């Protein structure tokens, strides 16, 4: 491939060299074990999501358009072309606000990495389980670094990071799965980066928010496949002063940190900074819900005792989830903090059973949500992206007393990661309606013992279920 002479692409090249060169033996055992649990969690989210309305629509739409049937649609008996399967499977993982999140990088990593990589492993390359794990590691490491480079302003400006930053996780995993060399990977990154797009206004009730991760997965797969065949991309996709990813999406020449792109390769693993969700709502809401549960433990109360709930958070939290609730669909319900607080107070939980189309306009939840106020705390905002989900919750009671609880991060977070038993239990809850226990057992065993699989396709085969 032709060199783009005179271009300083040191960070793009360092990423490409890491993606193409990282070896299994260089990955600490703790990182490998964490990665397998993260993969299992994402697959459970996808299998649950396969039956949801918006996933059925994309399955059916691409089923009508697609004549190629090589690649599995998870949680179904369907198959599509690899690129369209990547889009559908990414939509499934992100379908119900249940999947992982790298809070500092502001990215749902599994939803963009795994659909592209598994499509490679099923339809384009014969990988062992160990090779699949290393390729997944490449994707899980790169996207969060791009997110950290862009900072919390990226989503604050209205870009949906899963649809913009996510392409780089997808292309990194796919490029490694295809065994691209460093030069090919530079071009793959440049092809994926120019496809990045996605608007945060999709959070207000639109089904398309669910599809953003799938679109990133598809774009990343396109990038890797094209680069493999000699197609060229923007070789300084991150560094380009005009029209580069960083300058364009930040609308600046300085509101990003290029050094974050390649910092700590081989020493610091961003995979360990990925958190899991135990509520089926956007990650920005979880610290508040945990705080309320903690307050309830030390001071049980009824709704008759309640005056109001005031949530103090970062500017990102206030903008992203603190808007007055309107019944505009399940997406809006799961992203809105006042609605989720009302759901927890009324139902005792915010998991899958608490979110149905019938509940979107529930008068009780809507009335209670009006007692929830979300305000920015400049001191929390000043702590930066790492603490963007930090909240201080004040529950005001009718007797004039106030109970307060502060949380920097929720359960399942990188600071307090869940146990393997909790993650397997979540997986079983999400998949119990889709597959028998024997298949659940086999899939859990295949993922957690991935290194020992002679063929990655043996794992992927277990993601199929009976006819819808």
LINKACOR-V68742 format. One record per helix or strand of 3 or more residues. SS is the DSSP state (helix for helix, strand for strand). FROM is the first residue (numbers start at 1). LEN is the number of residues. Records with the same first field share a line. If there is no record, write none. Layout:
SS=FROM-LEN + FROM-LEN
//
This chain:
helix=10-12 + 24-3 + 29-21 + 53-13 + 82-12 + 109-15 + 129-22 + 153-4 + 161-4 + 166-12 + 182-12 + 200-4 + 208-21 + 245-6 + 258-4 + 270-4 + 283-16 + 303-3 + 315-7 + 330-6 + 337-11 + 352-3 + 357-3 + 363-7 + 378-4 + 385-3 + 414-3 + 420-12 + 437-12 + 450-3 + 456-6
strand=306-8 + 372-5 + 391-7 + 402-6
//
